[in-house]
Amino acid sequence: MSIDMKEAFRALADDRGISIEALLGALADALESAYRRMPGAEDFSWVTIDFETMDIRVLAQDIDEEGEPVGLERDVTPENFGRIAAQTARQVMSQRIREAERDLKYEEYAGREGDIVTGIIQQSDARYTLLDLGRVEALLPQAEQVPYERPEANARLKAYIVEVRKTAKGPQIVVSRTHPGLIKRLFELEVPEIADGVVEIKSCAREPGHRTKIAVGSNDPQVDPVGACVGARGARVRMVVNELRGEKIDIVPYSEDPKDFVMKALSPAKVNEVIVDEEAGSAVVIVPDYQLSLAIGKEGQNARLAARMTGWRIDIKSETQVEEEAAYNEVDWAEGEWIIDEETGEQVWKPAEGGPEISLDEWNEASVVEEEISNQEDSVEESLPSEDSELLEEDSSVINSEEEAEQESEEAEEQN
């Protein structure tokens, strides 16, 4: 082959982004395949290519009974090998180049799972959306798309790489717009402190398209993690919100204290007290009555995201509910259980201390009688005068009688 072939190889390698060694290897494999199809070809043979001179040789060795090569290498290059090889190797060469391109693309993205990419929307239907990443296309399934988000053709979109699959047609890159990792990567792009490791996103909880909560901590006591993520006048977090098409983001400071962390996670609601049960992994949160709806959030969204972010099962109660439960627990309730009588099939009350069983009708009658007695006692107490009122009436009668006696004595003196 001429030196022009050498330049052609270099141009092809630059155009396809493939190394010259890979191209020469593909050409050698193609020529070996072409040689073995020729009549009288050696069983054990291979092709060597000198890239400097573009000299192509076919070498062979003999094989013993065990299938191992023996003897010296022989040059068995056919006289018309160049013409025949060129015709046979063209298709094999093209196929090997495509395979090398697919392998190169796969290796480029195989180690980028968990990274963020920017693509141009090429095609969108009910099943998936295709993103053009340049040399390859990424697949955005419907399950990984944000609800009510309408992809527009030729629009730029950032997505999170979930999986890279190796297929016969090349690498298949699956991306997501709903993964919580997308939030972390977007903040890394906008917040230098996160990219440098000074500020860390400790945990993240997200309901795509609606709201996200993230907890951030600082490795430098002089750096405010929340302020670093928000930016001057909210410029940094605004960029992330715009990329997420207006999704709300709550940024709270991370705390090692579970009570403090749960309290901050329910922001913007104000919390009075947090009672943590470490064995059960739950936390009871007490809030003022007017903060109950804000702490729970729309359809329980705020409490749900706070539970996911903190890892604690959160039960939110108002001050009134806590007082009612305390009053309820102070009542001396009867001990026992409701069971089903095997003979009658009716529900009966079985006292814990023993004694006769009470049917449901008898229980209801006793409750009605007890309520009537209670009402009668209340009415009697209201009708009876109190001790203070009786004393007041006695004192007033004594005072009135004394005043009448004085008036009578004064009238008798005036008559005399």
Backbone torsions as a table, in degrees:
resi	resn	phi	psi	omega
1	MET	NA	152.3	-176.6
2	SER	-84.0	171.3	178.3
3	ILE	-67.8	-22.7	177.9
4	ASP	-61.1	-31.2	177.9
5	MET	-64.4	-35.1	177.9
6	LYS	-61.9	-44.4	177.6
7	GLU	-67.4	-34.4	178.2
8	ALA	-64.9	-39.3	177.6
9	PHE	-63.5	-41.5	179.4
10	ARG	-65.1	-42.3	178.3
11	ALA	-63.8	-41.3	178.9
12	LEU	-65.8	-40.0	178.9
13	ALA	-63.9	-41.0	178.6
14	ASP	-67.9	-37.8	-177.1
15	ASP	-70.5	-42.4	-178.0
16	ARG	-89.9	-7.3	-178.1
17	GLY	69.8	30.2	-178.2
18	ILE	-114.3	144.9	179.5
19	SER	-70.0	154.1	179.2
20	ILE	-64.3	-35.3	178.8
21	GLU	-61.3	-39.3	178.6
22	ALA	-66.8	-38.8	178.4
23	LEU	-65.9	-44.3	178.5
24	LEU	-63.4	-38.4	176.8
25	GLY	-63.6	-41.9	177.3
26	ALA	-64.3	-39.7	178.7
27	LEU	-66.2	-41.4	179.0
28	ALA	-62.8	-41.9	177.9
29	ASP	-63.5	-39.2	179.8
30	ALA	-66.4	-40.2	179.9
31	LEU	-69.7	-36.9	175.7
32	GLU	-61.9	-42.9	178.2
33	SER	-62.8	-38.4	179.4
34	ALA	-68.9	-38.8	-179.0
35	TYR	-65.9	-39.9	-177.2
36	ARG	-68.4	-17.8	177.6
37	ARG	-84.7	-11.4	-179.7
38	MET	-79.1	148.1	178.1
39	PRO	-66.8	140.4	179.0
40	GLY	77.2	17.3	-179.1
41	ALA	-70.9	145.9	178.2
42	GLU	-71.5	147.7	-179.8
43	ASP	-69.5	-44.2	-179.2
44	PHE	-110.6	101.2	-176.2
45	SER	-146.0	160.3	178.4
46	TRP	-153.8	164.5	-175.9
47	VAL	-113.6	135.8	175.2
48	THR	-117.7	141.5	-179.1
49	ILE	-129.1	124.4	174.8
50	ASP	-94.6	109.5	-174.1
51	PHE	-67.5	-29.0	-178.2
52	GLU	-67.9	-44.0	-178.7
53	THR	-103.6	-6.5	-175.9
54	MET	54.1	37.3	177.4
55	ASP	-89.5	125.6	-176.8
56	ILE	-111.4	126.9	180.0
57	ARG	-129.7	147.5	173.8
58	VAL	-109.0	119.3	-179.5
59	LEU	-111.0	151.3	-178.0
60	ALA	-145.8	160.4	174.6
61	GLN	-138.8	157.3	175.2
62	ASP	-78.1	161.1	-179.0
63	ILE	-123.9	133.8	178.6
64	ASP	-82.6	-172.7	-176.8
65	GLU	-65.1	-27.9	-179.8
66	GLU	-87.7	2.6	178.7
67	GLY	84.3	12.5	-179.7
68	GLU	-96.8	140.0	179.6
69	PRO	-68.7	139.1	179.2
70	VAL	-136.7	160.7	176.0
71	GLY	83.7	-174.7	-178.3
72	LEU	-84.7	157.2	175.8
73	GLU	-73.9	138.7	-179.8
74	ARG	-120.4	145.1	175.8
75	ASP	-87.9	110.9	-177.0
76	VAL	-116.6	28.9	-179.3
77	THR	-64.9	122.4	179.1
78	PRO	-67.0	157.4	-179.1
79	GLU	-67.7	-39.3	-178.9
80	ASN	-99.9	25.4	-174.6
81	PHE	-65.2	-35.4	-177.8
82	GLY	-62.0	-45.6	-178.8
83	ARG	-69.7	-47.2	-178.7
84	ILE	-66.6	-40.2	-179.1
85	ALA	-65.3	-36.9	-179.6
86	ALA	-63.4	-39.2	-179.8
87	GLN	-70.6	-41.1	-175.7
88	THR	-78.6	-34.0	-172.2
89	ALA	-82.2	-11.4	-174.9
90	ARG	-61.3	-49.9	-178.8
91	GLN	-67.2	-41.4	-179.9
92	VAL	-64.4	-38.8	179.6
93	MET	-62.9	-45.0	179.6
94	SER	-62.6	-40.4	179.8
95	GLN	-65.6	-42.7	-179.8
96	ARG	-66.0	-34.7	177.7
97	ILE	-65.7	-41.8	178.2
98	ARG	-63.9	-40.9	178.1
99	GLU	-64.1	-40.9	178.8
100	ALA	-64.6	-37.2	177.6
101	GLU	-65.5	-42.3	179.6
102	ARG	-64.0	-42.7	178.3
103	ASP	-63.6	-38.3	-179.7
104	LEU	-66.2	-41.7	178.5
105	LYS	-65.5	-39.6	179.6
106	TYR	-65.0	-44.2	179.3
107	GLU	-64.0	-30.4	179.4
108	GLU	-66.8	-37.2	-175.6
109	TYR	-106.4	-7.8	-176.9
110	ALA	-63.5	-35.5	-179.5
111	GLY	-92.2	12.3	-176.4
112	ARG	-108.5	16.9	175.3
113	GLU	-63.8	130.4	-175.4
114	GLY	93.4	3.4	178.1
115	ASP	-98.8	171.4	-179.4
116	ILE	-113.0	139.1	-179.7
117	VAL	-129.6	156.7	176.6
118	THR	-115.8	126.2	-178.8
119	GLY	-133.0	167.7	177.8
120	ILE	-106.9	129.1	-178.3
121	ILE	-67.2	120.4	-178.9
122	GLN	-102.5	-43.8	-175.5
123	GLN	-146.6	142.4	-179.1
124	SER	-144.7	132.6	174.2
125	ASP	-144.3	-166.0	-175.1
126	ALA	-71.5	-19.2	-175.3
127	ARG	-96.8	-42.7	-175.1
128	TYR	-158.7	171.4	175.4
129	THR	-129.8	135.7	179.6
130	LEU	-98.1	132.5	177.4
131	LEU	-114.4	129.8	177.3
132	ASP	-86.7	114.7	-179.6
133	LEU	-99.0	7.5	-178.3
134	GLY	114.1	-89.6	-179.9
135	ARG	-86.1	-21.1	-178.9
136	VAL	-132.9	169.9	176.1
137	GLU	-114.7	143.9	178.7
138	ALA	-108.9	147.0	-178.5
139	LEU	-104.9	122.7	177.0
140	LEU	-110.0	94.9	-177.8
141	PRO	-64.7	161.9	179.6
142	GLN	-63.1	-34.5	-179.3
143	ALA	-68.0	-21.8	-179.5
144	GLU	-98.7	7.1	178.9
145	GLN	-96.3	149.2	179.2
146	VAL	-72.0	131.2	178.5
147	PRO	-56.7	140.5	177.4
148	TYR	67.6	9.6	175.6
149	GLU	-91.2	121.2	-176.1
150	ARG	-101.3	104.8	179.0
151	PRO	-67.5	131.7	178.6
152	GLU	-101.3	139.2	-178.4
153	ALA	-61.4	141.2	178.1
154	ASN	66.8	13.3	177.3
155	ALA	-92.1	146.1	178.4
156	ARG	-81.5	141.6	-175.3
157	LEU	-144.7	135.4	174.7
158	LYS	-96.1	138.1	-178.0
159	ALA	-142.5	161.8	-176.9
160	TYR	-104.2	128.1	-178.7
161	ILE	-76.6	117.6	-179.1
162	VAL	-95.0	-41.5	-174.5
163	GLU	-153.8	146.0	174.7
164	VAL	-123.1	114.3	-177.4
165	ARG	-105.2	143.8	176.8
166	LYS	-100.6	115.2	-178.6
167	THR	-121.1	173.4	-179.8
168	ALA	-68.0	-24.9	179.9
169	LYS	-94.2	6.5	-179.9
170	GLY	118.5	-179.7	-178.6
171	PRO	-70.2	138.6	175.3
172	GLN	-111.0	115.2	-175.9
173	ILE	-101.4	119.3	179.5
174	VAL	-101.2	123.3	-178.2
175	VAL	-118.1	166.1	-175.9
176	SER	-139.5	147.2	172.0
177	ARG	-110.5	-1.9	-176.7
178	THR	-109.6	-9.2	-176.2
179	HIS	-67.8	137.5	176.7
180	PRO	-60.4	-24.9	178.6
181	GLY	-63.0	-23.7	177.6
182	LEU	-62.9	-37.1	178.7
183	ILE	-63.2	-45.2	-178.5
184	LYS	-63.5	-42.8	-179.2
185	ARG	-67.7	-37.4	178.3
186	LEU	-65.0	-39.9	178.1
187	PHE	-68.6	-32.5	176.0
188	GLU	-63.4	-34.9	179.0
189	LEU	-71.1	-32.9	-173.9
190	GLU	-96.8	-24.1	-175.0
191	VAL	-114.8	107.3	179.7
192	PRO	-61.3	-31.7	-179.4
193	GLU	-63.4	-33.0	177.6
194	ILE	-74.0	-41.0	178.6
195	ALA	-63.3	-33.3	-179.7
196	ASP	-83.8	-11.5	179.8
197	GLY	89.8	3.5	178.3
198	VAL	-71.0	-40.3	178.2
199	VAL	-113.1	135.7	-179.6
200	GLU	-120.1	142.6	171.6
201	ILE	-88.5	104.2	-173.5
202	LYS	-73.0	-42.2	-179.7
203	SER	-153.7	158.6	-176.2
204	CYS	-147.5	136.8	175.5
205	ALA	-133.2	134.2	-171.9
206	ARG	-142.1	139.5	165.8
207	GLU	-117.1	100.3	-169.2
208	PRO	-54.2	133.8	177.8
209	GLY	87.0	-10.6	-176.5
210	HIS	-119.7	-65.5	-172.7
211	ARG	-156.8	150.4	178.9
212	THR	-137.1	141.2	173.9
213	LYS	-121.5	131.6	175.3
214	ILE	-129.6	144.3	176.0
215	ALA	-110.0	126.5	-175.6
216	VAL	-120.5	144.9	176.9
217	GLY	-132.2	157.7	-176.9
218	SER	-116.7	137.5	174.7
219	ASN	-88.3	-5.3	178.2
220	ASP	-120.0	118.5	-177.2
221	PRO	-62.9	-17.6	-179.8
222	GLN	-87.3	-3.5	-178.6
223	VAL	-108.8	126.1	176.6
224	ASP	-83.7	114.0	-175.3
225	PRO	-66.1	-39.5	-179.6
226	VAL	-67.8	-44.5	179.0
227	GLY	-63.4	-35.6	178.6
228	ALA	-65.7	-36.8	-179.9
229	CYS	-76.9	-33.4	-179.7
230	VAL	-74.5	-43.6	179.7
231	GLY	83.9	174.6	179.0
232	ALA	-65.7	120.4	-179.0
233	ARG	54.7	30.2	177.1
234	GLY	72.8	23.1	-175.4
235	ALA	-67.1	-41.4	-175.9
236	ARG	-69.5	-49.6	-179.1
237	VAL	-68.1	-26.9	178.7
238	ARG	-65.4	-36.1	178.0
239	MET	-63.8	-39.7	177.9
240	VAL	-67.4	-42.1	178.7
241	VAL	-61.9	-41.2	178.8
242	ASN	-64.0	-39.3	178.7
243	GLU	-66.6	-30.1	179.2
244	LEU	-91.1	13.0	176.4
245	ARG	61.2	42.5	173.3
246	GLY	89.0	12.0	178.5
247	GLU	-67.4	132.2	-177.7
248	LYS	-73.1	141.3	-179.2
249	ILE	-129.8	123.9	175.0
250	ASP	-103.7	126.3	179.5
251	ILE	-113.1	120.0	-178.2
252	VAL	-124.7	150.5	177.8
253	PRO	-75.0	140.5	179.4
254	TYR	-79.8	147.5	179.7
255	SER	-140.7	141.1	176.9
256	GLU	-74.6	-23.8	179.1
257	ASP	-77.9	118.3	-178.1
258	PRO	-57.1	-40.2	-179.1
259	LYS	-63.4	-46.3	-179.5
260	ASP	-66.2	-38.4	-178.8
261	PHE	-66.5	-44.0	178.3
262	VAL	-63.8	-40.1	-180.0
263	MET	-62.0	-43.6	-179.9
264	LYS	-74.0	-29.0	-179.2
265	ALA	-66.8	-27.1	179.6
266	LEU	-84.7	8.2	175.9
267	SER	-55.7	141.2	14.2
268	PRO	-91.3	10.2	179.9
269	ALA	-74.7	147.4	177.4
270	LYS	-93.6	133.8	-174.6
271	VAL	-115.1	135.3	177.6
272	ASN	-83.9	-44.5	-174.2
273	GLU	-155.1	148.1	176.2
274	VAL	-127.5	125.0	178.1
275	ILE	-111.6	116.5	-173.2
276	VAL	-105.0	133.0	173.0
277	ASP	-112.1	99.3	-174.5
278	GLU	-67.7	-33.5	-179.5
279	GLU	-67.6	-42.2	180.0
280	ALA	-84.3	-13.9	-178.7
281	GLY	69.1	32.8	-177.6
282	SER	-126.1	161.3	179.0
283	ALA	-140.1	131.2	175.3
284	VAL	-99.1	122.5	-176.9
285	VAL	-110.1	126.3	179.1
286	ILE	-107.3	124.3	-177.8
287	VAL	-126.2	157.9	173.1
288	PRO	-60.5	157.8	-177.1
289	ASP	-59.2	-39.9	-176.4
290	TYR	-77.0	-7.9	178.5
291	GLN	-102.7	0.3	-175.1
292	LEU	-64.0	-49.0	-178.8
293	SER	-65.3	-35.6	179.4
294	LEU	-69.1	-38.1	179.5
295	ALA	-68.2	-38.8	179.1
296	ILE	-73.3	-41.7	179.7
297	GLY	86.0	172.9	180.0
298	LYS	-66.8	120.2	-178.5
299	GLU	55.9	31.5	178.1
300	GLY	75.0	17.7	-173.8
301	GLN	-67.0	-44.4	-177.1
302	ASN	-64.0	-45.2	179.2
303	ALA	-67.4	-36.7	-179.0
304	ARG	-66.6	-44.4	178.8
305	LEU	-67.3	-38.2	177.9
306	ALA	-63.6	-38.6	178.6
307	ALA	-66.0	-40.6	179.2
308	ARG	-67.2	-39.5	-176.2
309	MET	-71.1	-40.1	-177.3
310	THR	-86.4	-24.1	-176.2
311	GLY	81.8	8.4	178.5
312	TRP	-107.4	144.9	173.3
313	ARG	-81.9	117.8	-170.0
314	ILE	-106.2	130.2	175.0
315	ASP	-118.5	116.1	-175.5
316	ILE	-100.0	129.6	179.6
317	LYS	-133.1	147.1	175.3
318	SER	-87.0	167.7	179.7
319	GLU	-62.4	-38.1	179.2
320	THR	-64.2	-42.0	178.9
321	GLN	-63.1	-39.1	178.9
322	VAL	-64.2	-42.2	178.6
323	GLU	-64.8	-40.4	179.2
324	GLU	-65.8	-39.5	178.1
325	GLU	-66.1	-37.2	178.3
326	ALA	-65.3	-41.7	177.8
327	ALA	-66.5	-36.5	179.2
328	TYR	-65.1	-39.7	-178.6
329	ASN	-72.2	-21.8	179.2
330	GLU	-76.7	-17.3	-179.6
331	VAL	-70.7	136.8	179.6
332	ASP	-84.4	92.1	-177.1
333	TRP	-82.8	150.2	177.0
334	ALA	-68.0	140.4	-179.0
335	GLU	-97.4	133.7	-179.0
336	GLY	162.3	-164.8	-179.9
337	GLU	-152.2	153.1	175.1
338	TRP	-88.3	129.0	179.1
339	ILE	-130.5	170.5	177.8
340	ILE	-104.0	123.5	178.3
341	ASP	-69.3	124.6	-177.1
342	GLU	-66.0	-31.4	-177.6
343	GLU	-78.2	-49.2	-175.7
344	THR	-93.8	-21.1	-177.3
345	GLY	75.6	10.1	-179.6
346	GLU	-93.1	158.6	177.8
347	GLN	-84.6	126.9	-177.5
348	VAL	-131.8	155.9	178.4
349	TRP	-96.7	125.8	179.4
350	LYS	-110.7	109.9	-179.5
351	PRO	-63.8	146.7	-179.4
352	ALA	-71.5	-29.7	-178.3
353	GLU	-84.5	2.7	-176.5
354	GLY	93.8	-178.8	-178.7
355	GLY	108.1	176.8	-176.6
356	PRO	-68.9	148.4	176.9
357	GLU	-78.8	147.9	-176.4
358	ILE	-115.7	128.8	178.7
359	SER	-75.5	168.9	-178.7
360	LEU	-65.5	-37.5	179.0
361	ASP	-66.7	-42.7	178.5
362	GLU	-64.2	-36.9	178.4
363	TRP	-63.0	-44.6	-179.9
364	ASN	-66.0	-40.1	178.2
365	GLU	-63.5	-42.6	179.0
366	ALA	-63.8	-36.7	178.7
367	SER	-66.4	-39.4	179.1
368	VAL	-66.4	-43.3	179.8
369	VAL	-63.0	-43.1	-179.9
370	GLU	-63.1	-38.2	179.3
371	GLU	-67.9	-40.4	178.4
372	GLU	-63.4	-42.2	179.3
373	ILE	-62.9	-41.1	179.3
374	SER	-62.8	-41.2	178.9
375	ASN	-65.2	-39.5	179.4
376	GLN	-65.0	-41.4	179.2
377	GLU	-62.9	-39.1	178.9
378	ASP	-65.1	-39.7	-179.4
379	SER	-69.2	-36.9	178.6
380	VAL	-65.9	-42.3	178.9
381	GLU	-62.6	-35.5	178.8
382	GLU	-70.4	-34.8	-177.5
383	SER	-77.2	-32.0	-178.8
384	LEU	-74.7	135.6	177.0
385	PRO	-73.1	148.3	179.5
386	SER	-79.7	165.1	179.7
387	GLU	-63.3	-36.6	-179.4
388	ASP	-66.0	-40.2	-179.3
389	SER	-67.7	-38.0	178.7
390	GLU	-63.7	-42.4	179.2
391	LEU	-63.1	-39.9	179.4
392	LEU	-63.9	-40.7	179.8
393	GLU	-64.8	-41.7	178.6
394	GLU	-62.0	-44.9	-179.9
395	ASP	-62.3	-40.6	-179.1
396	SER	-67.9	-35.7	179.9
397	SER	-68.3	-39.1	178.5
398	VAL	-64.6	-43.4	-179.6
399	ILE	-63.8	-39.5	-179.4
400	ASN	-66.5	-39.5	-179.3
401	SER	-68.0	-37.5	178.3
402	GLU	-66.0	-41.1	178.9
403	GLU	-64.7	-38.2	179.7
404	GLU	-66.4	-39.7	-179.7
405	ALA	-65.2	-39.5	178.6
406	GLU	-64.7	-43.1	179.3
407	GLN	-62.2	-39.5	-178.7
408	GLU	-67.0	-38.9	179.4
409	SER	-66.9	-37.3	-179.7
410	GLU	-67.4	-41.1	179.7
411	GLU	-65.3	-35.9	-179.9
412	ALA	-67.4	-37.7	178.3
413	GLU	-66.4	-40.9	-179.9
414	GLU	-65.2	-34.4	-179.0
415	GLN	-70.5	-37.3	178.3
416	ASN	-70.4	NA	NA
